[in-house]
Amino acid sequence: MNMRESSTKLRKIFLTTLVILVGMFLLTSTVIAEEKPFKGTILDVCNMSGWTVTEPIWDKIDEFEKFTGIKVHLNEFPFGELLRKQIMEGALHTGAFDVLEFAGGARIGEIVPYVIPLNEYIDESWGLDTWEKDFAETYRNGCTFDEEIKFIPILGAAQIIFYRKSLFEDPKEKKEFKEKYGYELQPPRTLSELKDIAKFFTRDTNGDGSTDLWGLIFPGSKVQGMLIVYGMFMGNDIGYPDEHWRCQWDSSHPKKRLEAMEIAKFFYDCVNVDKVTSPSIIGKEHSEIIELYLAGKAAMMMSWMHDWWYQITWPEVVDEIGETGSAMIPSQTGGISGSNLHAGGPSWVWAISADSDTKDAAWEFIKWVQSDKIQKYMLSPKEGAKGSFAPARTLTAEWAAKHGYVPPATVESIITRKTNSRDKVMPPIPETSKILHELFGSYVQDLLTGSINPEQFVDRTAEEINQILKDAGY
């Protein structure tokens, strides 16, 4: 081969190599572009400031941004401002936020006009059949308005009972209880059993003449006390309004009125008659009454206490008060959860703003947050973890319970409890917030302090609810 032929061959090799390298570069660029379809997109996400549930999300947000090209900008607000701020921006159509986050309780209906339907996104990403299988009926119903899915559940709020297993399983305690009440000491199956057990464990343990072990505690603040009492109303299929927009426990509904009175009497007696609940719970949030339980001052605690499951299972807590068990709250007759705060829907939800310019990117974020990987990361114990939560997806909840990350009773309640019609228990009308948070909550305070008796509580709340609904034109 002469020099000219050699030079030509080298040029061909060079050009071929160059073509291959350029092709590989273009192919790699295409792959990168495909992996980052939203490169340069800025997503405004709302979040409650200081919320332990969502803290793990932000630990992993760099992974989401790296994979999608989406830059997440957090807009954090205290609980009291979070919903109000999002409703205001929605009403003004500012497009300030893309992903919305808020409590899905009495006021959820107020934000429905400002969010988009998610049916097509869900069907394309998960399939509507998976949506139906993997999210409990009560969550799906609470997120659906006029057959349009407007929200994705973040977590639930099934109210449950925590009890000290060291007391319930003590042979001496079991023997004395059976001798006194005629049946085995175990997690309560009816409200009467719950009251018996609370009476049994309420005692003066050090002989100083004052109670230092309470049989049952629960939050008694205006809002959270209302949620406990109304939660038991809901769990016993008592809500408002009826088909004629009248309160279901007024005098025209004698059976429901009697059932409501029994529930009111249970709470009234706990503090004022049987004195199995410390009066110090009145006005306190569950973040405050948890301290009583952690200090070994209560045999049972009733609320959505899965938020503190991590703390209750810490070795130093177990060393102090023993292991904690969980149980569903019984109804008057037993056999069904007597309190189920999420009967009207999930506790917290995600949504996409109707005014967002990046709706597809917003869905990518929600889809990522709801992925199995991120959900399990959010639930797995970490150093310094402050709280847990009840996951919305059934399979995730079962996994978390199996690994001890959430109380078993929370999952049992989510799976077994069938929802009432949301329109019966917590209708998405503007008046619902006023009725529950103001009217009902104020009367719960009066009930717990003994200012009114159970019959007055039931009749006065019914009368005023009827008046509010009438004045509103329902």
Secondary structure by P-SEA (a helix, b strand, c coil): ccaaaaaaaaaaaaaaaaaaaaaaaaaaaaaaaaacccccbbbbbbbccccccaaaaaaaaaaaaaaccbbbbbbccccccaaaaaaaaaaaccccccbbbbbccccccccccccccaaaaaaacccaaaaaacccaaaaaaaccccccccccccccbbbbbbcccccccaaaaaaaaaaccccccccccaaaaaaaaaaaccccccccccccccccccccaaaaaaaaaaaaaaacccccccccccccccccaaaaaaaaaaaaaaaaaccccccccccccccccccaaaaaaacccccccccccccccccccaaaaaaccbbbbbcccccccccccccccccccccbbbbbcccccaaaaaaaaaaaacaaaaaaacccccccccccccccaaaaaaaaaaccccaaaaaaaccccccccccccccccccccccccaaaaaaaaaaaccccaaaaaaaaaaaaaaaaaaacc
